[in-house]
Amino acid sequence: MRFHLIGPFEIVADDGRVYRPGTPKVCQTLALLLTRPHEIVTAEALIHELWGDRPPRSAVTTLQTYVYHARRMLVRENLVPPGRSLIVTSPPGYRILADDAEIDIRVFEGLVARALTRLADGDPAGALRDVREALDLWRGPALSNHPVGDVLAGHLVHLEALRVRAYEIRIEAQEQLGLARESIPELRKLINDYPLNEWFHSRLVTALVAAGRRAEAVRAYQHVRRVLADELGTEPSPELRRLQARLLSPAPRAGGERFAVRSGT
């Protein structure tokens, strides 16, 4: 079986059936357990996720009911094989005995970590394969079909930050493989999605220069400068300003000049 949290929350059975649980708080309970497979998630953390700072007096009993319904649902829908105990009580809370390979967010995290290691080890082709596989797991915003509480929201912020890092790895790997020109359309889309990410802006400027599109590179710098001034009231980072100074300098020496701004992440 597989648990999909990146996009609408759904469970895929071994026979390929897709089941989307309909009870929001049962889904929240399951989702929080799935972010920490084989770890004890305390009843206190689950109660905070479900009701925030204002839990009902019956919170402990109601939580037990949600766990019961989650277990019953998995069995009723034939999502777990007979005899497999997936959700176990482990004082002071509960554990879900799912493998990382069964949970898309864990697969995503593992692929990004491996891609980052390969990039650092001088294997951009391997890094590119891993990070493409990781980003292909995204079917939309995580847990998009159910509300989330404070605890899950914090994990989703981490997941989105890791998604941005995955995009950075992909751009870096493509650049190292001599595919900077091919990255230009992707960078334009990323800048539209993440307009305040200066790293994406700097890579677009660099890629445009490498492609011989110097005038477009100047306009790209002017665009990010306006965005930062309008949205944050700040100037571009020192790295971007140095890049702009090189853009406005006389034409590069014979043999060409490499424009690069290193990631600060």
HELIX and SHEET records of a PDB file:
HELIX    1   1 PRO A   24  LEU A   34  1                                  11    
HELIX    2   2 ALA A   43  TRP A   51  1                                   9    
HELIX    3   3 ALA A   59  ARG A   76  1                                  18    
HELIX    4   4 ASP A  100  GLU A  102  5                                   3    
HELIX    5   5 ASP A  104  ALA A  120  1                                  17    
HELIX    6   6 PRO A  124  LEU A  135  1                                  12    
HELIX    7   7 ASP A  150  GLN A  176  1                                  27    
HELIX    8   8 ARG A  181  SER A  183  5                                   3    
HELIX    9   9 ILE A  184  ASP A  193  1                                  10    
HELIX   10  10 GLU A  198  ALA A  210  1                                  13    
HELIX   11  11 ARG A  214  LEU A  232  1                                  19    
HELIX   12  12 PRO A  238  LEU A  248  1                                  11    
SHEET    1   A 3 ARG A   2  HIS A   4  0                                        
SHEET    2   A 3 GLU A  10  VAL A  12 -1                                        
SHEET    3   A 3 VAL A  18  TYR A  19 -1                                        
SHEET    1   B 3 VAL A  41  THR A  42  0                                        
SHEET    2   B 3 GLY A  93  ILE A  96 -1                                        
SHEET    3   B 3 ILE A  87  SER A  90 -1                                        
END                                                                             
